[in-house]
Amino acid sequence: MTLLQPGFLSSLPVQNALLIGAGAALLSGAAGVFTVLRGQSFAGHTLADVSSAGGALAYLLGISPLAGFFGLAVLGALGVEAAGERRAAGRDLAAGIVLGAGMGITALLLYLDVTLKGHGGAAVAVMFGALFAAPPGLGRAVALGALAGLAGLGLIYRPLLLATLDGELARADGVNTKLLGGAYLLLLALAVTLCAMAVGAILSTALLIGPAAAALRLARGPVAAMALAGLLGLGCAWGGIWLAYQSYGWTPGHVWPVSFFITALVLAVYAAAALARRG
């Protein structure tokens, strides 16, 4: 078996998938570090699942899936932020309520996708991703979205880090922590949207949390952790795409799901980081 099968890099669906995977991995790696540090992993999971309603709506209306996922993720972020809870238990309660509502809407929209539009594969594509079937040009849009998200994260990095480490000190220093938290949730909504483009809404938390949690075990300092998380996520995304492409020869005529390989690599990376930390 050759490292790169003929036609791998020249394939337009593969090029599109590599761009989507890169954009999702780099932004989610950086944003995921703060998600872990702030104890908002459940909020990330909530926004990812709520965004599935946007993906289902995109199929129903025939619009860009990126717009659909992001639109509902933003509404989910606004819903969580509107609860205005500072304590972790209160935030999780609000996130759980938003999650339940979002999944209920997703169920209705996917039903309408099948009954009204005949999109029998919509549920699999929305929930588990379909990277090789992504619309042409989506890769460039995801890459631009990732660059915009990284730029936004860079703008709020210092006050966000201070608020993450010591909220009371940040407020005493004049930081509007509520506004800052809302801005971060919007960036998180963008990150989970791009992850949903890569591995689907249900599995997107793996790409958001896994590389970041591994990087925090290995790196010294938040900047190093953000960079390492992005690189680990990129390796998992591109490695998953390569393995899925190779799988065509394992069961001739069928390609194994890209999302399976990406999430499996994320799990392996996190396990390796945990073992390295113990050693």
BAVEXGU-285520 format. One line per field, with one value per residue (C-alpha): residue number from 1; residue in one letter; x, y, z. Coordinates in Angstrom, 1 decimal. Layout:
% residues N
seq <- [NUM  ...];
type <- [A  ...];
x <- [X  ...];
y <- [Y  ...];
z <- [Z  ...];
END
This chain:
% residues 279
seq <- [1  2  3  4  5  6  7  8  9  10  11  12  13  14  15  16  17  18  19  20  21  22  23  24  25  26  27  28  29  30  31  32  33  34  35  36  37  38  39  40  41  42  43  44  45  46  47  48  49  50  51  52  53  54  55  56  57  58  59  60  61  62  63  64  65  66  67  68  69  70  71  72  73  74  75  76  77  78  79  80  81  82  83  84  85  86  87  88  89  90  91  92  93  94  95  96  97  98  99  100  101  102  103  104  105  106  107  108  109  110  111  112  113  114  115  116  117  118  119  120  121  122  123  124  125  126  127  128  129  130  131  132  133  134  135  136  137  138  139  140  141  142  143  144  145  146  147  148  149  150  151  152  153  154  155  156  157  158  159  160  161  162  163  164  165  166  167  168  169  170  171  172  173  174  175  176  177  178  179  180  181  182  183  184  185  186  187  188  189  190  191  192  193  194  195  196  197  198  199  200  201  202  203  204  205  206  207  208  209  210  211  212  213  214  215  216  217  218  219  220  221  222  223  224  225  226  227  228  229  230  231  232  233  234  235  236  237  238  239  240  241  242  243  244  245  246  247  248  249  250  251  252  253  254  255  256  257  258  259  260  261  262  263  264  265  266  267  268  269  270  271  272  273  274  275  276  277  278  279];
type <- [M  T  L  L  Q  P  G  F  L  S  S  L  P  V  Q  N  A  L  L  I  G  A  G  A  A  L  L  S  G  A  A  G  V  F  T  V  L  R  G  Q  S  F  A  G  H  T  L  A  D  V  S  S  A  G  G  A  L  A  Y  L  L  G  I  S  P  L  A  G  F  F  G  L  A  V  L  G  A  L  G  V  E  A  A  G  E  R  R  A  A  G  R  D  L  A  A  G  I  V  L  G  A  G  M  G  I  T  A  L  L  L  Y  L  D  V  T  L  K  G  H  G  G  A  A  V  A  V  M  F  G  A  L  F  A  A  P  P  G  L  G  R  A  V  A  L  G  A  L  A  G  L  A  G  L  G  L  I  Y  R  P  L  L  L  A  T  L  D  G  E  L  A  R  A  D  G  V  N  T  K  L  L  G  G  A  Y  L  L  L  L  A  L  A  V  T  L  C  A  M  A  V  G  A  I  L  S  T  A  L  L  I  G  P  A  A  A  A  L  R  L  A  R  G  P  V  A  A  M  A  L  A  G  L  L  G  L  G  C  A  W  G  G  I  W  L  A  Y  Q  S  Y  G  W  T  P  G  H  V  W  P  V  S  F  F  I  T  A  L  V  L  A  V  Y  A  A  A  A  L  A  R  R  G];
x <- [0.0  1.5  1.3  -0.7  -2.9  -3.0  -5.4  -5.6  -4.3  -5.7  -9.2  -11.5  -13.6  -10.4  -9.0  -12.4  -12.3  -8.7  -9.6  -12.7  -10.7  -7.9  -10.3  -12.2  -9.1  -7.2  -10.1  -11.5  -8.0  -7.5  -11.1  -11.2  -8.4  -10.5  -13.6  -11.8  -10.2  -13.6  -15.4  -17.7  -17.4  -21.1  -21.9  -19.8  -21.7  -25.0  -24.2  -23.0  -26.2  -28.4  -26.5  -27.8  -31.2  -29.6  -28.1  -31.5  -33.0  -30.4  -31.4  -35.0  -34.5  -31.7  -29.2  -25.6  -25.1  -22.5  -25.1  -27.6  -25.3  -23.9  -27.2  -28.7  -25.5  -25.6  -29.2  -28.1  -25.3  -27.7  -30.1  -27.4  -26.1  -29.6  -29.8  -27.2  -25.9  -22.4  -22.3  -21.4  -24.5  -26.7  -24.9  -25.2  -28.9  -29.5  -27.4  -29.4  -32.7  -31.4  -30.0  -33.3  -35.2  -32.7  -32.7  -36.5  -36.4  -33.8  -36.0  -38.9  -36.8  -35.1  -38.6  -39.6  -36.4  -37.4  -41.1  -41.2  -37.8  -36.9  -33.5  -33.0  -29.4  -29.9  -29.8  -26.5  -24.9  -26.1  -25.4  -22.2  -20.9  -20.2  -16.9  -16.3  -19.8  -19.4  -20.5  -17.7  -16.4  -17.4  -13.7  -12.8  -15.7  -14.7  -11.1  -12.1  -14.4  -11.6  -9.3  -12.0  -12.5  -8.8  -8.5  -11.5  -10.0  -6.7  -8.5  -10.0  -7.2  -5.8  -9.1  -10.5  -7.5  -7.7  -11.5  -10.9  -8.3  -9.8  -13.2  -13.3  -9.8  -11.0  -14.1  -12.0  -9.7  -12.6  -13.3  -17.0  -17.0  -20.7  -20.0  -16.7  -18.5  -21.1  -18.4  -16.6  -19.8  -20.2  -16.7  -17.5  -20.6  -18.4  -15.9  -18.6  -20.1  -16.8  -16.4  -19.9  -18.9  -16.1  -17.5  -21.2  -23.1  -23.1  -19.4  -18.1  -17.4  -14.7  -12.7  -13.4  -12.4  -10.1  -7.1  -7.4  -7.5  -4.5  -2.6  -3.3  -1.7  1.5  2.1  3.3  1.2  -2.1  -0.5  1.6  -1.5  -3.6  -0.9  -0.4  -4.2  -4.5  -1.7  -3.0  -6.5  -5.1  -3.2  -6.4  -8.5  -6.1  -5.2  -8.9  -9.4  -6.4  -7.6  -11.1  -9.7  -7.5  -10.5  -12.0  -9.7  -10.6  -14.2  -14.2  -16.8  -17.3  -15.6  -15.6  -17.0  -14.4  -15.9  -15.1  -11.5  -11.2  -12.8  -10.8  -7.6  -8.7  -9.3  -5.8  -4.2  -5.9  -5.0  -1.3  -1.2  -2.6  0.0  2.8  1.7  1.7  5.1];
y <- [0.0  3.3  6.3  8.3  6.5  7.8  10.8  11.5  15.1  15.8  14.8  17.9  16.3  15.4  18.9  20.3  17.9  18.8  22.5  21.8  19.6  22.1  25.0  23.1  21.7  24.9  27.0  24.3  23.6  27.2  27.7  24.3  25.2  28.0  25.7  23.2  25.8  27.6  24.3  24.8  21.5  20.8  24.2  23.2  19.9  21.8  24.3  21.4  19.5  22.6  23.4  20.1  21.8  24.4  21.6  20.0  23.3  23.9  20.6  21.6  25.1  24.2  26.7  26.4  24.0  26.3  29.1  26.7  25.2  28.5  30.3  27.8  27.6  31.3  31.2  28.4  30.6  33.5  31.2  29.9  33.5  34.8  32.5  34.7  32.1  32.4  29.2  26.0  24.2  27.0  27.2  23.4  23.6  26.3  24.5  21.3  23.1  24.6  21.3  19.5  22.1  22.1  18.3  18.3  20.8  18.8  15.7  17.6  19.2  15.8  14.3  17.1  16.6  13.0  13.4  16.6  16.7  13.0  13.6  10.2  10.7  14.1  12.6  10.8  13.9  16.3  14.1  12.3  14.3  13.6  15.3  13.8  14.9  18.5  21.1  22.5  25.8  24.9  24.3  27.9  29.2  27.1  28.2  31.9  31.3  29.7  32.7  35.1  33.1  32.9  36.7  37.3  35.0  36.9  40.2  39.0  36.7  38.7  39.7  36.2  34.5  36.8  36.2  32.5  32.3  34.8  36.3  38.6  40.1  40.6  42.5  44.6  45.4  46.8  43.8  43.4  39.6  39.2  40.8  38.9  35.6  36.3  37.1  33.8  31.8  33.2  32.2  28.8  28.6  29.2  26.5  23.8  24.8  24.1  20.9  19.8  20.4  17.9  15.2  16.0  17.7  14.8  14.0  17.6  17.9  15.2  17.5  20.5  19.0  16.0  17.8  20.7  18.4  16.5  19.7  21.0  17.9  18.3  22.0  24.7  27.8  28.6  29.9  26.7  24.6  26.4  25.9  22.2  21.6  23.0  20.8  17.7  18.4  19.0  15.7  13.9  15.5  15.0  11.5  10.6  11.8  9.8  6.6  7.0  7.4  4.3  2.3  2.1  -0.8  -2.6  -3.1  -2.5  -0.1  1.5  4.2  4.0  7.1  9.9  10.9  7.5  7.7  11.4  10.7  7.4  9.3  12.0  9.3  7.8  11.2  11.9  8.5  8.9  12.4  10.9  8.1  10.6  12.8  9.9  8.8];
z <- [0.0  -1.0  1.3  -1.1  -3.5  -7.1  -7.4  -3.7  -3.8  -7.3  -6.3  -5.9  -3.1  -1.2  -1.6  -0.3  2.6  3.5  3.6  5.8  8.1  8.5  9.2  11.7  13.5  13.8  15.1  17.4  18.8  19.9  21.1  22.7  25.1  26.6  26.5  28.7  31.0  31.5  32.2  29.2  27.5  28.0  26.5  23.4  23.2  23.4  20.7  18.5  18.8  18.5  15.3  13.8  13.5  11.2  9.1  8.8  7.9  5.2  3.5  3.7  2.2  -0.1  1.4  2.4  5.2  6.7  7.0  8.5  11.1  12.2  12.3  14.8  16.8  17.3  18.4  20.8  22.1  22.7  24.5  26.9  27.5  28.1  31.1  32.7  35.1  36.6  38.5  36.6  37.7  36.5  33.2  32.6  33.5  30.9  28.3  28.9  28.3  25.1  24.0  24.5  22.5  19.7  19.3  19.3  16.4  14.6  14.8  13.2  10.5  9.6  9.3  6.9  4.9  4.3  3.8  1.8  0.0  -0.2  1.4  2.9  3.7  5.4  8.9  8.4  6.8  9.5  12.5  11.3  8.5  4.8  4.0  0.6  -0.4  0.8  -1.7  -3.9  -2.5  1.1  1.9  1.1  3.1  6.1  5.8  5.7  8.7  10.6  9.9  11.1  14.2  15.0  14.5  16.8  19.4  19.2  19.8  23.1  24.2  27.0  28.8  28.1  29.7  32.7  33.1  32.7  35.4  37.9  37.1  40.1  39.3  35.7  36.8  39.2  36.3  34.4  32.1  31.2  31.8  30.7  27.3  27.0  27.8  25.1  22.6  23.4  23.0  19.5  18.7  20.2  18.0  14.9  16.1  16.6  13.2  11.5  13.4  12.3  8.7  9.3  11.5  11.9  14.7  17.2  16.9  16.7  20.4  20.0  17.7  19.9  23.2  22.5  21.0  23.4  26.5  25.2  24.5  28.0  29.4  27.4  26.8  29.1  28.9  27.1  23.9  23.5  24.3  21.6  19.0  19.9  20.0  16.5  15.2  16.9  15.6  12.1  12.3  13.3  10.6  7.7  9.0  9.1  5.6  4.4  6.1  4.8  1.2  1.8  3.1  -0.5  -1.0  2.2  1.3  -2.5  -3.6  -0.2  1.8  5.5  7.3  7.7  11.0  12.4  11.6  12.8  16.2  16.6  16.1  18.5  21.1  20.4  20.7  24.1  25.4  24.3  26.0  29.2  29.2  28.5  31.3  33.8  32.6];
END
